[in-house]
Amino acid sequence: MSDFQRPRKHSLTLKGHRTSVSLEDPFWQQFKKIAQERDLALNELAAEIDARRGTNAGLASAIRLFILEYIIQSE
């Protein structure tokens, strides 16, 4: 396992507004990989996750959970 590191901010555009999410590099890389596999722009995938997350989770947490779910379903 690699060294733990602090999350880094990454910019996204949702509903025409710029926002940022703080994700660790492995999550960001997996997020980009999933978007590519699904033939979506990062902003499109983020908007899809944002629409599903409700109000109980922040966007970064929702992205992490989405990635985990995606990996589990792919096994």
C-alpha positions as CSV (number, residue, x, y, z in Angstrom):
1,M,0.0,0.0,0.0
2,S,1.3,3.5,-0.8
3,D,1.8,6.2,1.7
4,F,-1.3,8.0,2.9
5,Q,-1.6,11.5,1.6
6,R,-3.9,14.4,2.0
7,P,-6.7,14.9,-0.4
8,R,-6.1,17.5,-3.2
9,K,-8.6,19.9,-4.6
10,H,-9.9,19.2,-8.1
11,S,-12.1,21.5,-10.1
12,L,-15.4,20.5,-11.7
13,T,-18.4,22.2,-13.2
14,L,-21.9,21.2,-12.1
15,K,-25.0,22.8,-13.5
16,G,-22.9,25.6,-15.0
17,H,-21.1,26.4,-11.7
18,R,-17.5,25.8,-10.8
19,T,-16.9,23.7,-7.7
20,S,-14.1,21.7,-6.3
21,V,-13.8,18.3,-4.6
22,S,-11.0,17.2,-2.4
23,L,-10.0,13.6,-3.2
24,E,-6.9,11.6,-2.7
25,D,-5.0,10.8,-5.9
26,P,-6.0,7.1,-6.1
27,F,-9.7,8.1,-5.9
28,W,-9.2,10.9,-8.5
29,Q,-7.4,8.5,-10.9
30,Q,-10.1,5.8,-10.5
31,F,-12.8,8.5,-11.0
32,K,-11.1,9.5,-14.3
33,K,-10.8,5.8,-15.3
34,I,-14.5,5.2,-14.7
35,A,-15.5,8.3,-16.7
36,Q,-13.3,7.1,-19.6
37,E,-14.8,3.5,-19.4
38,R,-18.3,5.0,-19.5
39,D,-17.4,7.4,-22.3
40,L,-18.3,10.4,-20.1
41,A,-16.6,13.7,-19.4
42,L,-15.6,14.1,-15.7
43,N,-18.2,16.8,-15.3
44,E,-20.9,14.5,-16.6
45,L,-20.0,11.7,-14.3
46,A,-19.8,14.2,-11.3
47,A,-23.2,15.6,-12.2
48,E,-24.7,12.0,-12.3
49,I,-23.2,11.3,-8.9
50,D,-24.3,14.7,-7.6
51,A,-27.9,14.1,-8.7
52,R,-28.0,10.7,-6.9
53,R,-26.3,11.7,-3.6
54,G,-29.2,13.6,-1.9
55,T,-28.3,15.9,1.0
56,N,-26.8,13.4,3.4
57,A,-23.3,13.3,1.8
58,G,-20.9,15.7,0.4
59,L,-19.9,15.4,-3.2
60,A,-16.4,14.1,-2.4
61,S,-17.8,11.4,-0.1
62,A,-20.4,10.5,-2.8
63,I,-17.7,10.1,-5.4
64,R,-15.7,7.8,-3.1
65,L,-18.7,5.7,-2.4
66,F,-19.6,5.6,-6.1
67,I,-16.1,4.4,-6.9
68,L,-16.3,1.7,-4.2
69,E,-19.7,0.5,-5.5
70,Y,-18.4,0.5,-9.1
71,I,-15.4,-1.6,-8.2
72,I,-17.5,-4.1,-6.2
73,Q,-20.0,-4.5,-9.0
74,S,-17.2,-5.0,-11.5
75,E,-15.8,-8.0,-9.6
